[in-house]
Amino acid sequence: MATKITLLRTVLRWPLEQVASWLDGLAIGEPVGGEFFNWELFASTAASRAREERSLPWAQIALVVYAVLAQRAPGDEKHSLMLSAMNLRGWLIVELGPRDGDAVLDPETIVAWFRSLATVPIEEAARLASSESWHTLPIETLLKLRYIKSALNVVSLISGTGVVLKHPELENWLQLRPKLP
């Protein structure tokens, strides 16, 4: 186990360009040098560095790793990984400002992700949210509503950037957010 943690620590001490080059030569999510590598910890640490250094290149590394891991993950784990990625995007958009077309700072990426999760029409979500008997709802329905709420938390984070003006339907969703499970 020591060598596995040592590799992670070593990689994270490298200059950014060296990390990016190292990453290009690997299959993300797979063992490194025949040994287990904690890709989620790597992504999380890269995201932390992106925040600490306000660094778009570190954010791009984290986002690439999160995206590949999410593609391979089952439902709940996929949502968790994407939520981490979108929270990073949202934070950076607030800190550095939105930039249309930017791989990291375009708010439309978050809007598209939210829309992919909002598989329940807003009218139905509002009806379900006002239900007094959550315990009678199917777990799949509750999970969909929970995913919508977690995505709305990210949308709320970037709401001051003008994204809601471009997508007025988000305002109704944001008003419903506190009532969702």
Kinemage of the C-alpha trace (Angstrom):
@kinemage 1
@onewidth
@group {chain A} dominant
@subgroup {mainchain}
@vectorlist {calphas} color= white
{ca met a 1} P 0.000 0.000 0.000
{ca ala a 2} L 2.878 2.407 0.733
{ca thr a 3} L 4.086 2.409 -2.872
{ca lys a 4} L 0.568 3.154 -4.106
{ca ile a 5} L 0.253 6.226 -1.902
{ca thr a 6} L 3.851 7.135 -2.736
{ca leu a 7} L 3.072 7.147 -6.469
{ca leu a 8} L 0.077 9.410 -5.927
{ca arg a 9} L 2.101 11.798 -3.775
{ca thr a 10} L 4.963 11.773 -6.265
{ca val a 11} L 2.712 12.546 -9.216
{ca leu a 12} L 1.044 15.383 -7.348
{ca arg a 13} L 4.444 16.989 -6.637
{ca trp a 14} L 5.323 17.114 -10.319
{ca pro a 15} L 4.942 20.294 -12.346
{ca leu a 16} L 1.541 20.550 -14.001
{ca glu a 17} L 2.937 19.901 -17.492
{ca gln a 18} L 4.571 16.680 -16.327
{ca val a 19} L 1.319 15.494 -14.705
{ca ala a 20} L -0.600 16.214 -17.920
{ca ser a 21} L 1.985 14.359 -19.988
{ca trp a 22} L 1.958 11.393 -17.575
{ca leu a 23} L -1.822 11.274 -17.728
{ca asp a 24} L -1.805 11.235 -21.540
{ca gly a 25} L 0.082 7.958 -21.486
{ca leu a 26} L -2.366 6.157 -19.193
{ca ala a 27} L -5.763 4.544 -19.302
{ca ile a 28} L -7.680 6.492 -16.665
{ca gly a 29} L -9.338 4.205 -14.158
{ca glu a 30} L -6.940 1.341 -14.819
{ca pro a 31} L -3.999 0.179 -12.713
{ca val a 32} L -0.771 2.115 -13.139
{ca gly a 33} L 2.324 0.028 -13.661
{ca gly a 34} L 0.255 -3.075 -12.873
{ca glu a 35} L -0.747 -1.716 -9.456
{ca phe a 36} L -3.928 -0.192 -8.075
{ca phe a 37} L -4.064 3.575 -8.400
{ca asn a 38} L -6.682 5.627 -6.552
{ca trp a 39} L -8.065 7.639 -9.450
{ca glu a 40} L -10.874 9.182 -7.403
{ca leu a 41} L -8.390 10.521 -4.868
{ca phe a 42} L -6.242 11.813 -7.717
{ca ala a 43} L -9.242 13.634 -9.253
{ca ser a 44} L -10.271 15.048 -5.893
{ca thr a 45} L -6.755 16.261 -5.171
{ca ala a 46} L -6.427 17.807 -8.634
{ca ala a 47} L -9.767 19.561 -8.024
{ca ser a 48} L -8.485 20.864 -4.697
{ca arg a 49} L -5.384 22.216 -6.394
{ca ala a 50} L -7.545 23.839 -9.053
{ca arg a 51} L -9.438 25.652 -6.310
{ca glu a 52} L -6.397 26.566 -4.223
{ca glu a 53} L -4.434 27.834 -7.216
{ca arg a 54} L -7.478 29.021 -9.192
{ca ser a 55} L -5.971 26.940 -11.970
{ca leu a 56} L -7.865 26.008 -15.119
{ca pro a 57} L -5.233 23.434 -16.171
{ca trp a 58} L -5.585 21.566 -12.853
{ca ala a 59} L -9.360 21.790 -13.242
{ca gln a 60} L -9.131 20.298 -16.732
{ca ile a 61} L -7.127 17.380 -15.376
{ca ala a 62} L -9.646 16.784 -12.587
{ca leu a 63} L -12.587 17.069 -14.973
{ca val a 64} L -11.110 14.620 -17.480
{ca val a 65} L -10.517 12.052 -14.749
{ca tyr a 66} L -13.978 12.575 -13.230
{ca ala a 67} L -15.589 12.203 -16.670
{ca val a 68} L -13.803 8.961 -17.508
{ca leu a 69} L -14.504 7.495 -14.073
{ca ala a 70} L -18.174 8.518 -14.332
{ca gln a 71} L -18.519 6.819 -17.732
{ca arg a 72} L -17.416 3.556 -16.172
{ca ala a 73} L -19.318 3.842 -12.882
{ca pro a 74} L -22.749 2.514 -11.877
{ca gly a 75} L -25.645 4.970 -11.288
{ca asp a 76} L -25.099 6.362 -7.786
{ca glu a 77} L -21.343 6.435 -8.134
{ca lys a 78} L -21.648 8.077 -11.559
{ca his a 79} L -23.857 10.792 -10.102
{ca ser a 80} L -21.430 11.391 -7.243
{ca leu a 81} L -18.474 11.754 -9.610
{ca met a 82} L -20.383 14.086 -11.932
{ca leu a 83} L -21.582 16.105 -8.961
{ca ser a 84} L -17.962 16.573 -7.881
{ca ala a 85} L -17.035 17.660 -11.407
{ca met a 86} L -19.942 20.089 -11.700
{ca asn a 87} L -19.303 21.560 -8.260
{ca leu a 88} L -15.731 22.253 -9.357
{ca arg a 89} L -16.979 23.891 -12.560
{ca gly a 90} L -19.540 25.928 -10.635
{ca trp a 91} L -16.997 27.136 -8.101
{ca leu a 92} L -14.553 28.168 -10.816
{ca ile a 93} L -17.292 29.924 -12.808
{ca val a 94} L -18.171 31.968 -9.735
{ca glu a 95} L -14.508 32.708 -8.962
{ca leu a 96} L -13.178 33.361 -12.464
{ca gly a 97} L -16.343 34.336 -14.310
{ca pro a 98} L -18.328 32.547 -16.990
{ca arg a 99} L -16.813 32.154 -20.459
{ca asp a 100} L -19.001 30.887 -23.272
{ca gly a 101} L -17.352 28.017 -25.110
{ca asp a 102} L -14.650 27.480 -22.462
{ca ala a 103} L -14.032 23.823 -21.591
{ca val a 104} L -14.252 24.576 -17.864
{ca leu a 105} L -16.024 27.908 -17.426
{ca asp a 106} L -19.027 27.613 -19.740
{ca pro a 107} L -22.211 27.559 -17.591
{ca glu a 108} L -24.053 25.781 -20.414
{ca thr a 109} L -22.228 22.585 -19.452
{ca ile a 110} L -23.902 22.700 -16.043
{ca val a 111} L -27.287 23.537 -17.573
{ca ala a 112} L -27.015 20.578 -19.970
{ca trp a 113} L -26.064 18.273 -17.088
{ca phe a 114} L -29.013 19.509 -15.037
{ca arg a 115} L -31.368 18.920 -17.965
{ca ser a 116} L -30.053 15.372 -18.353
{ca leu a 117} L -31.025 14.717 -14.729
{ca ala a 118} L -34.368 16.528 -14.785
{ca thr a 119} L -36.196 13.536 -16.224
{ca val a 120} L -39.284 14.291 -14.145
{ca pro a 121} L -41.388 17.169 -15.526
{ca ile a 122} L -41.426 20.137 -13.180
{ca glu a 123} L -45.180 19.854 -12.637
{ca glu a 124} L -44.787 16.238 -11.555
{ca ala a 125} L -41.783 17.108 -9.376
{ca ala a 126} L -43.821 19.857 -7.678
{ca arg a 127} L -46.699 17.456 -7.069
{ca leu a 128} L -44.362 14.831 -5.630
{ca ala a 129} L -42.538 17.434 -3.534
{ca ser a 130} L -45.809 18.487 -1.929
{ca ser a 131} L -46.652 14.882 -1.070
{ca glu a 132} L -46.952 14.228 2.649
{ca ser a 133} L -46.000 10.595 2.313
{ca trp a 134} L -42.481 10.355 0.937
{ca his a 135} L -42.218 6.838 2.281
{ca thr a 136} L -44.841 5.617 -0.214
{ca leu a 137} L -42.931 6.811 -3.268
{ca pro a 138} L -40.795 4.300 -5.159
{ca ile a 139} L -37.113 4.582 -4.299
{ca glu a 140} L -36.307 5.219 -7.981
{ca thr a 141} L -38.579 8.282 -7.955
{ca leu a 142} L -37.032 9.601 -4.758
{ca leu a 143} L -33.581 9.089 -6.231
{ca lys a 144} L -34.496 11.018 -9.387
{ca leu a 145} L -35.791 13.893 -7.269
{ca arg a 146} L -32.650 13.792 -5.131
{ca tyr a 147} L -30.433 13.936 -8.234
{ca ile a 148} L -32.434 16.912 -9.494
{ca lys a 149} L -32.015 18.691 -6.162
{ca ser a 150} L -28.266 18.097 -6.029
{ca ala a 151} L -27.920 19.402 -9.595
{ca leu a 152} L -30.032 22.435 -8.679
{ca asn a 153} L -27.587 23.174 -5.860
{ca val a 154} L -24.898 23.624 -8.528
{ca val a 155} L -27.230 25.639 -10.763
{ca ser a 156} L -27.979 27.856 -7.762
{ca leu a 157} L -24.258 28.382 -7.264
{ca ile a 158} L -23.927 29.883 -10.749
{ca ser a 159} L -27.314 31.617 -10.833
{ca gly a 160} L -25.684 35.008 -10.325
{ca thr a 161} L -23.798 34.676 -13.611
{ca gly a 162} L -26.851 35.344 -15.775
{ca val a 163} L -27.465 31.722 -16.697
{ca val a 164} L -31.030 31.901 -15.346
{ca leu a 165} L -31.730 34.864 -17.619
{ca lys a 166} L -30.740 32.708 -20.598
{ca his a 167} L -32.806 29.793 -19.284
{ca pro a 168} L -35.835 31.218 -17.444
{ca glu a 169} L -37.272 27.740 -16.815
{ca leu a 170} L -34.480 27.281 -14.279
{ca glu a 171} L -36.092 29.884 -12.022
{ca asn a 172} L -39.104 27.617 -11.408
{ca trp a 173} L -36.807 24.706 -10.684
{ca leu a 174} L -34.745 26.803 -8.273
{ca gln a 175} L -37.907 27.844 -6.435
{ca leu a 176} L -38.892 24.175 -6.111
{ca arg a 177} L -35.439 23.121 -4.860
{ca pro a 178} L -36.045 23.587 -1.088
{ca lys a 179} L -39.137 21.371 -1.288
{ca leu a 180} L -37.388 18.458 -2.991
{ca pro a 181} L -36.213 15.516 -0.877
